[in-house]
Amino acid sequence: MTATVATTAAAATTATVALFDFDGTLIRRDSTSTLVKQLLRLRPWRALVIAPLVIRLRRARTPEALQAAKCAIIGALVKDLSESRVAAAVERACETVHRERRPQVIEALRVCAKQGHRVLVVSASAGFFLRRALQDLPVELIATEFAIDRNRFTGAVSGEVCFGQAKVALIRCRVASGAVITEAWTDSLHDLPMMRMAQRRCWLCPPASADAVRREDPGAEIVSTVGSESRV
């Protein structure tokens, strides 16, 4: 283990920062279904509880509605459980997502850390899951957090869902106003507000459309994920 993920405000005054998305960026796909499957193994009967939420997810017409549905499903699956109770499910999900890591992007992250940049992973995924998934990397985490009361999850999101424009506000809460955001990495145009904070903006294409990225961000650096992941 090279570092422990920090989730509280950092005392360090590092003047340079690098930002990385998680789903589709550090790993090749969305991790939601992996986590949901493992959480269902804890209480299979909760499938009946989340059925209406799955319908809501499939009918979502906006990215925000889709993300809200994902959070509602995860919240319903962890409700009334302690973090220790969900630990086994989280561990199994991590085993899967570790196999989905993009070596090229993981290496870019490690280079940023070696250069002395403060590295933040900024993700809409659940904090209780990502803390374990990222514990071997030299990063801090900004994620969607789920409320806990008397050592048990309530099922509700605590604070904002870390998605879209909200990522910018959450980053600003953690990064000093004078800090320079040297680079940012993502696979999704939903992260455009976050990407605009950075000097160097690396877009993974696909999943993102290179043409769409160039229209929205003429100064973008397109990182090809077709064939060798080492090609830029």
Secondary structure by P-SEA (a helix, b strand, c coil): cccccccccccccccbbbbbbcccccccccaaaaaaaaaaaacccccccaaaaaaaaaacccaaaaaaaaaaaaaaaacccccccaaaaaaaaaaaaaaaccaaaaaaaaaaaaacccccccccccaaaaaaaccccccccccbbbbbcccccccccccccccaaaaaaaaaacccccccccccccccccaaaaaaaccbbbbccccccaaaaaaacccbbbbbcccccccc
